[in-house]
Amino acid sequence: MKRWIALLTAMVLMLSFGTALAAVKDDIAVGAALSQEELVDKAKAESGTFVVYGNTSRIATALEGFTAVYGIQGEASNLKDAEIYTKLEIEIDGNAKGADMVMIQDGASLLYMTENEYLYSFVPAALQETVAEKDRDPLVHQYINKLFIYNNKGEEVPAIKNVWELTDEKLKGNILFKNPESEQVNMNFLVMLTGEEWSAKLAEAYKAYAGKDIELGEYKNAGYKWIAEFLQNCTFGSSDTTIAEELSQETAQGKIGLFVLSKLRSSSVLTENLTVAQYEATKDGQPVMPFSGFMYPMYALVSANAQRPYTAMLFIDYLMSKDGFAPWGKSVGAYSSNVQLAPAEDDLGLDVWKETLVMEDPQWILNQYEDVSTFVTKYIQ
């Protein structure tokens, strides 16, 4: 008897869960056709605490701005990507109150969440023409870049023009890079280099650098060869923040790092001692060959079990506006998918970065992650 009661209870929970997901999906379809004024009315008619998860501390600042404009209070939790994905699965599978809306990265993990309808995209009607179609589902809130940045002091300045320079013996121990085993974005970057497009470009860059065709030896392609030789020259930092701080010191002469450009906003980073390789290359009219870093999206999505779906949609609408993007857009290294929002002063535009950086391809990363991560682990010292 108890067994049948348990089974019946599980069936009821599954039914209610499916109904809740369908309701949120239907709400989003309705919300996409509403004017902003109508969306505001719908959001203000909802009750309960509005909850947001984000892997960026600046989401709390954005929520404060949202509250100031609409008078809607909320709670923002700054969590790591893996923590957010885990919480979402537990909360949504259990039909429990959790996040109404999330800001998150790691497109490969996101594929699973969107394909299984844990998260939904919402694009405000007013933005249908200002956000590229490929950035709408899942909705890209912004692009972020990790760039090669070097210490510009002393006689041995590593002002690279070709990424194969980073495999030179003289840079052994002088490349600062967060361990890709603990930094998902860095692992994703390396996985991308093993694809046909980037391995071919690396082979061309090698010929330009060495004056001869590349010899692969034991490696599958030029991407694998570059990864192995690059990692063997790296010193692994604990975070991009500490890497930026360390690299900017006078004592870091001759060193170069790959880290998030927006870290240059920190008051603890001596920016006068640092040079962004791509900025310098742009002055010379010749991009770093064949790339000067990595670019990946940050997504803004509605949770499948949102208790305040219209508030989540209104917050996304706000995040895609000039005021909503301000917590990120005020400094270099953040690029809205809304083409009406320009990058920070003295930064390059998103169109330039897309031409000079390795762009994340979630499907490729998902397919190749296991093989490449196993390979990478061999070269982490």
C-alpha positions as a Markdown table, in Angstrom:
| # | Residue | x | y | z |
|---|---|---|---|---|
| 1 | Met | 0.0 | 0.0 | 0.0 |
| 2 | Lys | 2.7 | 2.4 | 1.0 |
| 3 | Arg | 4.5 | 1.7 | -2.3 |
| 4 | Trp | 1.4 | 2.7 | -4.3 |
| 5 | Ile | 0.9 | 5.8 | -2.3 |
| 6 | Ala | 4.6 | 6.8 | -3.0 |
| 7 | Leu | 4.1 | 6.1 | -6.7 |
| 8 | Leu | 0.9 | 8.1 | -6.8 |
| 9 | Thr | 2.6 | 11.0 | -5.0 |
| 10 | Ala | 5.5 | 10.9 | -7.5 |
| 11 | Met | 3.1 | 11.0 | -10.4 |
| 12 | Val | 1.3 | 13.9 | -8.9 |
| 13 | Leu | 4.6 | 15.8 | -8.4 |
| 14 | Met | 5.6 | 15.1 | -12.0 |
| 15 | Leu | 2.3 | 16.2 | -13.3 |
| 16 | Ser | 2.4 | 19.5 | -11.3 |
| 17 | Phe | 6.0 | 20.0 | -12.4 |
| 18 | Gly | 5.1 | 19.6 | -16.0 |
| 19 | Thr | 2.1 | 21.9 | -15.6 |
| 20 | Ala | 4.3 | 24.6 | -13.9 |
| 21 | Leu | 6.9 | 24.4 | -16.8 |
| 22 | Ala | 4.2 | 24.7 | -19.4 |
| 23 | Ala | 2.8 | 27.7 | -17.6 |
| 24 | Val | 6.1 | 29.6 | -17.6 |
| 25 | Lys | 6.7 | 28.7 | -21.2 |
| 26 | Asp | 3.2 | 30.1 | -22.1 |
| 27 | Asp | 3.9 | 33.2 | -20.0 |
| 28 | Ile | 7.0 | 33.9 | -22.0 |
| 29 | Ala | 5.1 | 33.6 | -25.2 |
| 30 | Val | 2.6 | 36.2 | -23.9 |
| 31 | Gly | 5.4 | 38.4 | -22.6 |
| 32 | Ala | 7.2 | 38.6 | -25.9 |
| 33 | Ala | 4.2 | 40.3 | -27.5 |
| 34 | Leu | 3.6 | 42.8 | -24.7 |
| 35 | Ser | 4.6 | 46.5 | -24.7 |
| 36 | Gln | 7.0 | 47.5 | -21.9 |
| 37 | Glu | 4.1 | 49.2 | -20.1 |
| 38 | Glu | 2.0 | 46.0 | -20.2 |
| 39 | Leu | 5.0 | 44.0 | -19.0 |
| 40 | Val | 5.5 | 46.4 | -16.1 |
| 41 | Asp | 1.8 | 45.9 | -15.1 |
| 42 | Lys | 2.1 | 42.1 | -15.2 |
| 43 | Ala | 5.3 | 42.1 | -13.1 |
| 44 | Lys | 3.8 | 44.4 | -10.5 |
| 45 | Ala | 0.8 | 42.2 | -10.2 |
| 46 | Glu | 2.9 | 39.2 | -9.1 |
| 47 | Ser | 3.6 | 38.4 | -5.5 |
| 48 | Gly | 6.4 | 36.7 | -3.6 |
| 49 | Thr | 10.2 | 37.4 | -3.5 |
| 50 | Phe | 11.9 | 37.9 | -6.8 |
| 51 | Val | 15.0 | 35.8 | -6.8 |
| 52 | Val | 18.0 | 36.1 | -9.2 |
| 53 | Tyr | 21.1 | 33.9 | -9.4 |
| 54 | Gly | 24.2 | 35.2 | -11.2 |
| 55 | Asn | 27.9 | 34.3 | -11.6 |
| 56 | Thr | 28.8 | 38.0 | -11.5 |
| 57 | Ser | 28.8 | 40.2 | -8.4 |
| 58 | Arg | 27.5 | 43.1 | -10.5 |
| 59 | Ile | 24.1 | 41.5 | -10.8 |
| 60 | Ala | 23.3 | 42.8 | -7.3 |
| 61 | Thr | 24.1 | 46.4 | -8.5 |
| 62 | Ala | 21.9 | 45.9 | -11.5 |
| 63 | Leu | 19.0 | 44.6 | -9.3 |
| 64 | Glu | 19.3 | 47.8 | -7.1 |
| 65 | Gly | 18.9 | 49.9 | -10.2 |
| 66 | Phe | 15.9 | 47.8 | -11.3 |
| 67 | Thr | 14.3 | 48.3 | -7.9 |
| 68 | Ala | 14.9 | 52.1 | -8.1 |
| 69 | Val | 13.1 | 52.2 | -11.5 |
| 70 | Tyr | 10.2 | 49.9 | -10.9 |
| 71 | Gly | 9.9 | 49.6 | -7.1 |
| 72 | Ile | 10.2 | 45.8 | -7.2 |
| 73 | Gln | 12.4 | 44.3 | -4.5 |
| 74 | Gly | 14.5 | 41.2 | -5.1 |
| 75 | Glu | 17.3 | 39.0 | -3.8 |
| 76 | Ala | 20.5 | 38.4 | -5.8 |
| 77 | Ser | 22.9 | 35.5 | -5.1 |
| 78 | Asn | 26.4 | 35.5 | -6.6 |
| 79 | Leu | 27.3 | 31.9 | -7.3 |
| 80 | Lys | 29.7 | 29.9 | -9.5 |
| 81 | Asp | 28.3 | 28.4 | -12.7 |
| 82 | Ala | 28.5 | 24.9 | -11.4 |
| 83 | Glu | 26.6 | 25.9 | -8.3 |
| 84 | Ile | 23.9 | 27.6 | -10.3 |
| 85 | Tyr | 23.4 | 24.6 | -12.6 |
| 86 | Thr | 23.2 | 22.2 | -9.6 |
| 87 | Lys | 20.8 | 24.4 | -7.7 |
| 88 | Leu | 18.5 | 24.8 | -10.8 |
| 89 | Glu | 18.3 | 21.0 | -11.4 |
| 90 | Ile | 17.5 | 20.3 | -7.7 |
| 91 | Glu | 14.9 | 23.1 | -7.5 |
| 92 | Ile | 13.2 | 22.6 | -10.8 |
| 93 | Asp | 13.1 | 18.8 | -10.6 |
| 94 | Gly | 11.7 | 19.1 | -7.1 |
| 95 | Asn | 9.3 | 21.9 | -8.2 |
| 96 | Ala | 10.7 | 24.0 | -5.4 |
| 97 | Lys | 10.9 | 27.7 | -5.1 |
| 98 | Gly | 14.3 | 28.9 | -6.4 |
| 99 | Ala | 15.6 | 31.4 | -9.0 |
| 100 | Asp | 13.1 | 33.3 | -11.2 |
| 101 | Met | 15.9 | 34.4 | -13.5 |
| 102 | Val | 19.6 | 33.6 | -14.0 |
| 103 | Met | 22.7 | 35.1 | -15.5 |
| 104 | Ile | 25.2 | 32.4 | -16.4 |
| 105 | Gln | 27.9 | 31.3 | -18.8 |
| 106 | Asp | 29.5 | 28.0 | -20.0 |
| 107 | Gly | 27.4 | 27.3 | -23.1 |
| 108 | Ala | 28.2 | 23.6 | -23.2 |
| 109 | Ser | 26.5 | 23.0 | -19.8 |
| 110 | Leu | 23.7 | 25.4 | -20.9 |
| 111 | Leu | 22.9 | 23.3 | -23.9 |
| 112 | Tyr | 21.7 | 20.5 | -21.5 |
| 113 | Met | 19.6 | 23.0 | -19.5 |
| 114 | Thr | 17.9 | 24.5 | -22.5 |
| 115 | Glu | 17.3 | 21.3 | -24.4 |
| 116 | Asn | 15.6 | 19.8 | -21.3 |
| 117 | Glu | 13.7 | 23.1 | -20.8 |
| 118 | Tyr | 15.1 | 24.0 | -17.4 |
| 119 | Leu | 15.7 | 27.5 | -18.8 |
| 120 | Tyr | 13.9 | 29.7 | -21.3 |
| 121 | Ser | 14.9 | 32.7 | -23.4 |
| 122 | Phe | 12.9 | 35.8 | -23.4 |
| 123 | Val | 13.6 | 38.6 | -25.9 |
| 124 | Pro | 11.6 | 41.9 | -25.3 |
| 125 | Ala | 9.6 | 42.9 | -28.4 |
| 126 | Ala | 11.5 | 46.2 | -28.6 |
| 127 | Leu | 14.8 | 44.3 | -28.9 |
| 128 | Gln | 13.9 | 42.0 | -31.8 |
| 129 | Glu | 15.7 | 44.3 | -34.2 |
| 130 | Thr | 18.7 | 45.2 | -32.1 |
| 131 | Val | 19.9 | 41.7 | -31.0 |
| 132 | Ala | 21.2 | 39.4 | -33.7 |
| 133 | Glu | 19.1 | 36.3 | -34.3 |
| 134 | Lys | 21.9 | 33.9 | -33.3 |
| 135 | Asp | 22.1 | 35.8 | -29.9 |
| 136 | Arg | 18.4 | 35.4 | -29.0 |
| 137 | Asp | 18.1 | 31.7 | -28.1 |
| 138 | Pro | 19.6 | 31.4 | -25.7 |
| 139 | Leu | 19.6 | 35.1 | -25.1 |
| 140 | Val | 23.1 | 36.5 | -24.8 |
| 141 | His | 23.3 | 39.4 | -22.4 |
| 142 | Gln | 26.9 | 40.2 | -23.1 |
| 143 | Tyr | 30.2 | 38.9 | -24.4 |
| 144 | Ile | 33.3 | 38.8 | -22.3 |
| 145 | Asn | 36.9 | 38.5 | -23.4 |
| 146 | Lys | 40.0 | 36.9 | -22.0 |
| 147 | Leu | 43.1 | 38.5 | -23.6 |
| 148 | Phe | 46.9 | 38.2 | -23.7 |
| 149 | Ile | 48.1 | 41.1 | -21.6 |
| 150 | Tyr | 51.8 | 41.6 | -20.7 |
| 151 | Asn | 54.0 | 43.6 | -18.4 |
| 152 | Asn | 55.5 | 46.5 | -20.4 |
| 153 | Lys | 58.5 | 47.2 | -18.1 |
| 154 | Gly | 62.1 | 46.2 | -18.5 |
| 155 | Glu | 64.1 | 45.1 | -21.5 |
| 156 | Glu | 62.5 | 41.7 | -22.2 |
| 157 | Val | 58.9 | 42.8 | -22.9 |
| 158 | Pro | 56.8 | 39.9 | -24.3 |
| 159 | Ala | 55.0 | 42.0 | -26.9 |
| 160 | Ile | 53.8 | 39.0 | -28.9 |
| 161 | Lys | 52.7 | 39.2 | -32.5 |
| 162 | Asn | 52.2 | 35.4 | -32.9 |
| 163 | Val | 50.8 | 33.0 | -30.3 |
| 164 | Trp | 53.6 | 30.5 | -31.1 |
| 165 | Glu | 56.0 | 32.9 | -29.3 |
| 166 | Leu | 54.3 | 31.7 | -26.2 |
| 167 | Thr | 55.8 | 28.2 | -26.7 |
| 168 | Asp | 59.3 | 29.5 | -26.7 |
| 169 | Glu | 61.6 | 28.2 | -23.9 |
| 170 | Lys | 62.4 | 31.7 | -22.8 |
| 171 | Leu | 58.8 | 32.2 | -21.5 |
| 172 | Lys | 58.8 | 29.0 | -19.4 |
| 173 | Gly | 57.2 | 29.9 | -16.1 |
| 174 | Asn | 56.5 | 33.5 | -17.3 |
| 175 | Ile | 53.0 | 32.9 | -18.6 |
| 176 | Leu | 50.2 | 33.4 | -16.0 |
| 177 | Phe | 47.0 | 31.4 | -16.6 |
| 178 | Lys | 44.4 | 30.1 | -14.3 |
| 179 | Asn | 44.4 | 26.3 | -14.1 |
| 180 | Pro | 41.9 | 25.1 | -16.7 |
| 181 | Glu | 41.1 | 22.1 | -14.4 |
| 182 | Ser | 39.4 | 24.6 | -12.1 |
| 183 | Glu | 38.5 | 27.4 | -14.6 |
| 184 | Gln | 35.8 | 26.1 | -17.0 |
| 185 | Val | 36.2 | 29.1 | -19.4 |
| 186 | Asn | 40.0 | 28.3 | -19.8 |
| 187 | Met | 39.3 | 24.7 | -20.5 |
| 188 | Asn | 36.6 | 25.7 | -23.1 |
| 189 | Phe | 39.2 | 27.9 | -24.8 |
| 190 | Leu | 41.6 | 25.1 | -25.1 |
| 191 | Val | 38.9 | 22.7 | -26.4 |
| 192 | Met | 38.1 | 25.2 | -29.1 |
| 193 | Leu | 41.6 | 25.2 | -30.4 |
| 194 | Thr | 41.4 | 21.5 | -31.3 |
| 195 | Gly | 38.7 | 22.1 | -33.9 |
| 196 | Glu | 39.4 | 22.1 | -37.7 |
| 197 | Glu | 39.1 | 25.9 | -38.0 |
| 198 | Trp | 41.5 | 26.9 | -35.3 |
| 199 | Ser | 44.0 | 24.0 | -35.7 |
| 200 | Ala | 44.3 | 25.1 | -39.4 |
| 201 | Lys | 44.9 | 28.7 | -38.4 |
| 202 | Leu | 47.5 | 27.6 | -35.8 |
| 203 | Ala | 49.3 | 25.6 | -38.5 |
| 204 | Glu | 49.4 | 28.7 | -40.8 |
| 205 | Ala | 50.6 | 30.9 | -37.9 |
| 206 | Tyr | 53.3 | 28.3 | -37.1 |
| 207 | Lys | 54.7 | 28.6 | -40.7 |
| 208 | Ala | 54.7 | 32.4 | -40.4 |
| 209 | Tyr | 56.5 | 32.1 | -37.1 |
| 210 | Ala | 59.0 | 29.4 | -37.9 |
| 211 | Gly | 59.4 | 29.8 | -41.6 |
| 212 | Lys | 58.5 | 26.1 | -42.2 |
| 213 | Asp | 55.5 | 23.8 | -42.1 |
| 214 | Ile | 54.6 | 22.4 | -38.8 |
| 215 | Glu | 55.7 | 18.9 | -37.8 |
| 216 | Leu | 53.0 | 17.3 | -35.6 |
| 217 | Gly | 54.8 | 14.3 | -34.3 |
| 218 | Glu | 52.6 | 12.7 | -31.6 |
| 219 | Tyr | 49.9 | 15.4 | -31.8 |
| 220 | Lys | 46.6 | 15.0 | -33.6 |
| 221 | Asn | 46.8 | 18.6 | -35.1 |
| 222 | Ala | 48.4 | 22.0 | -34.5 |
| 223 | Gly | 45.8 | 22.8 | -31.8 |
| 224 | Tyr | 46.9 | 19.9 | -29.6 |
| 225 | Lys | 50.6 | 20.8 | -30.2 |
| 226 | Trp | 50.1 | 24.4 | -29.2 |
| 227 | Ile | 48.1 | 23.5 | -26.1 |
| 228 | Ala | 50.8 | 21.1 | -24.9 |
| 229 | Glu | 53.7 | 23.5 | -25.4 |
| 230 | Phe | 51.8 | 26.5 | -24.1 |
| 231 | Leu | 50.8 | 24.8 | -20.9 |
| 232 | Gln | 54.3 | 23.6 | -20.2 |
| 233 | Asn | 55.3 | 27.3 | -20.1 |
| 234 | Cys | 52.5 | 28.4 | -17.8 |
| 235 | Thr | 52.5 | 29.2 | -14.1 |
| 236 | Phe | 48.9 | 28.6 | -12.9 |
| 237 | Gly | 47.3 | 31.4 | -10.9 |
| 238 | Ser | 44.5 | 31.0 | -8.4 |
| 239 | Ser | 42.2 | 33.6 | -10.1 |
| 240 | Asp | 42.2 | 36.1 | -12.9 |
| 241 | Thr | 42.1 | 38.9 | -10.3 |
| 242 | Thr | 45.4 | 37.7 | -8.6 |
| 243 | Ile | 46.9 | 37.2 | -12.0 |
| 244 | Ala | 46.1 | 40.7 | -13.1 |
| 245 | Glu | 47.5 | 42.1 | -9.8 |
| 246 | Glu | 50.7 | 40.1 | -9.9 |
| 247 | Leu | 51.4 | 40.8 | -13.6 |
| 248 | Ser | 51.0 | 44.5 | -13.0 |
| 249 | Gln | 53.8 | 44.7 | -10.5 |
| 250 | Glu | 57.3 | 46.0 | -11.3 |
| 251 | Thr | 58.7 | 42.6 | -10.3 |
| 252 | Ala | 56.7 | 40.9 | -13.1 |
| 253 | Gln | 58.9 | 42.1 | -15.9 |
| 254 | Gly | 59.1 | 39.7 | -18.9 |
| 255 | Lys | 55.8 | 38.1 | -18.0 |
| 256 | Ile | 52.5 | 37.8 | -19.9 |
| 257 | Gly | 49.1 | 36.5 | -18.9 |
| 258 | Leu | 45.7 | 35.4 | -20.3 |
| 259 | Phe | 42.9 | 36.8 | -18.2 |
| 260 | Val | 39.6 | 38.7 | -18.3 |
| 261 | Leu | 40.1 | 42.2 | -19.7 |
| 262 | Ser | 37.6 | 43.7 | -17.2 |
| 263 | Lys | 40.0 | 42.9 | -14.3 |
| 264 | Leu | 41.9 | 46.1 | -15.4 |
| 265 | Arg | 39.1 | 48.1 | -13.7 |
| 266 | Ser | 40.4 | 47.0 | -10.3 |
| 267 | Ser | 42.2 | 49.7 | -8.2 |
| 268 | Ser | 44.7 | 47.0 | -7.1 |
| 269 | Val | 45.9 | 46.5 | -10.7 |
| 270 | Leu | 48.6 | 48.9 | -11.8 |
| 271 | Thr | 47.3 | 49.3 | -15.4 |
| 272 | Glu | 50.1 | 51.6 | -16.4 |
| 273 | Asn | 52.4 | 48.6 | -16.2 |
| 274 | Leu | 50.3 | 46.5 | -18.5 |
| 275 | Thr | 49.7 | 46.4 | -22.3 |
| 276 | Val | 46.9 | 44.6 | -24.0 |
| 277 | Ala | 48.5 | 42.7 | -26.9 |
| 278 | Gln | 45.6 | 43.3 | -29.3 |
| 279 | Tyr | 45.4 | 47.0 | -28.5 |
| 280 | Glu | 49.1 | 47.3 | -29.5 |
| 281 | Ala | 48.6 | 45.1 | -32.6 |
| 282 | Thr | 45.7 | 47.3 | -33.7 |
| 283 | Lys | 47.9 | 50.3 | -33.7 |
| 284 | Asp | 50.3 | 48.5 | -36.0 |
| 285 | Gly | 47.4 | 47.3 | -38.2 |
| 286 | Gln | 48.3 | 43.7 | -37.7 |
| 287 | Pro | 46.3 | 41.5 | -35.3 |
| 288 | Val | 48.1 | 38.9 | -33.1 |
| 289 | Met | 48.3 | 35.8 | -35.3 |
| 290 | Pro | 46.0 | 33.9 | -35.3 |
| 291 | Phe | 44.1 | 35.1 | -32.2 |
| 292 | Ser | 44.7 | 37.4 | -29.2 |
| 293 | Gly | 42.4 | 35.6 | -26.7 |
| 294 | Phe | 39.0 | 34.0 | -26.2 |
| 295 | Met | 35.5 | 35.4 | -26.1 |
| 296 | Tyr | 32.4 | 33.8 | -24.6 |
| 297 | Pro | 28.8 | 34.8 | -23.8 |
| 298 | Met | 27.0 | 35.5 | -20.6 |
| 299 | Tyr | 23.3 | 34.5 | -20.9 |
| 300 | Ala | 20.2 | 36.0 | -19.2 |
| 301 | Leu | 17.4 | 33.4 | -18.9 |
| 302 | Val | 14.1 | 32.7 | -17.2 |
| 303 | Ser | 13.9 | 29.7 | -14.9 |
| 304 | Ala | 11.4 | 27.0 | -15.8 |
| 305 | Asn | 9.8 | 27.1 | -12.3 |
| 306 | Ala | 9.8 | 30.9 | -12.0 |
| 307 | Gln | 7.3 | 32.1 | -9.4 |
| 308 | Arg | 7.5 | 35.6 | -10.8 |
| 309 | Pro | 8.0 | 35.0 | -14.6 |
| 310 | Tyr | 6.8 | 38.4 | -15.7 |
| 311 | Thr | 9.2 | 40.1 | -13.2 |
| 312 | Ala | 12.0 | 37.9 | -14.6 |
| 313 | Met | 11.1 | 39.1 | -18.1 |
| 314 | Leu | 11.0 | 42.7 | -17.0 |
| 315 | Phe | 14.4 | 42.4 | -15.3 |
| 316 | Ile | 15.9 | 40.9 | -18.5 |
| 317 | Asp | 14.3 | 43.9 | -20.4 |
| 318 | Tyr | 16.1 | 46.2 | -18.0 |
| 319 | Leu | 19.4 | 44.3 | -18.2 |
| 320 | Met | 19.4 | 44.8 | -22.0 |
| 321 | Ser | 19.0 | 48.5 | -21.7 |
| 322 | Lys | 21.7 | 51.2 | -21.3 |
| 323 | Asp | 21.0 | 51.7 | -17.5 |
| 324 | Gly | 20.7 | 47.9 | -16.9 |
| 325 | Phe | 23.9 | 47.2 | -18.7 |
| 326 | Ala | 25.8 | 50.1 | -17.0 |
| 327 | Pro | 27.3 | 48.0 | -14.1 |
| 328 | Trp | 29.2 | 46.1 | -16.7 |
| 329 | Gly | 29.4 | 48.5 | -19.6 |
| 330 | Lys | 31.1 | 51.3 | -17.6 |
| 331 | Ser | 34.5 | 49.4 | -17.9 |
| 332 | Val | 36.3 | 47.6 | -20.7 |
| 333 | Gly | 35.8 | 43.9 | -21.3 |
| 334 | Ala | 32.0 | 43.7 | -21.5 |
| 335 | Tyr | 30.0 | 43.9 | -24.8 |
| 336 | Ser | 26.2 | 44.0 | -24.9 |
| 337 | Ser | 24.5 | 41.9 | -27.6 |
| 338 | Asn | 22.2 | 44.9 | -28.0 |
| 339 | Val | 24.0 | 46.7 | -30.9 |
| 340 | Gln | 22.6 | 50.0 | -29.8 |
| 341 | Leu | 24.9 | 49.9 | -26.7 |
| 342 | Ala | 28.5 | 51.0 | -27.5 |
| 343 | Pro | 31.5 | 49.5 | -25.7 |
| 344 | Ala | 33.4 | 51.4 | -23.0 |
| 345 | Glu | 35.5 | 54.4 | -24.1 |
| 346 | Asp | 39.0 | 53.4 | -25.3 |
| 347 | Asp | 37.9 | 49.8 | -25.9 |
| 348 | Leu | 37.5 | 48.0 | -29.3 |
| 349 | Gly | 34.1 | 47.1 | -30.6 |
| 350 | Leu | 32.5 | 43.7 | -30.5 |
| 351 | Asp | 32.8 | 43.3 | -34.3 |
| 352 | Val | 36.6 | 43.7 | -33.9 |
| 353 | Trp | 36.9 | 41.2 | -31.1 |
| 354 | Lys | 34.8 | 38.6 | -33.0 |
| 355 | Glu | 37.4 | 38.8 | -35.8 |
| 356 | Thr | 40.4 | 38.5 | -33.6 |
| 357 | Leu | 39.4 | 36.1 | -30.8 |
| 358 | Val | 38.5 | 32.5 | -30.5 |
| 359 | Met | 34.7 | 32.4 | -30.1 |
| 360 | Glu | 33.0 | 29.8 | -28.0 |
| 361 | Asp | 31.1 | 27.0 | -29.8 |
| 362 | Pro | 29.1 | 25.2 | -27.1 |
| 363 | Gln | 28.3 | 22.2 | -29.3 |
| 364 | Trp | 31.9 | 21.5 | -30.2 |
| 365 | Ile | 33.0 | 21.9 | -26.6 |
| 366 | Leu | 30.3 | 19.5 | -25.5 |
| 367 | Asn | 31.3 | 16.9 | -28.1 |
| 368 | Gln | 35.1 | 17.1 | -27.5 |
| 369 | Tyr | 35.4 | 18.1 | -23.8 |
| 370 | Glu | 36.2 | 14.6 | -22.4 |
| 371 | Asp | 39.0 | 13.9 | -24.9 |
| 372 | Val | 40.6 | 17.3 | -24.7 |
| 373 | Ser | 40.3 | 17.7 | -20.9 |
| 374 | Thr | 42.1 | 14.3 | -20.5 |
| 375 | Phe | 44.8 | 15.5 | -22.8 |
| 376 | Val | 45.2 | 18.9 | -21.0 |
| 377 | Thr | 45.5 | 17.2 | -17.6 |
| 378 | Lys | 48.8 | 15.5 | -18.7 |
| 379 | Tyr | 50.4 | 19.0 | -19.1 |
| 380 | Ile | 49.2 | 20.6 | -15.9 |
| 381 | Gln | 52.2 | 20.7 | -13.6 |
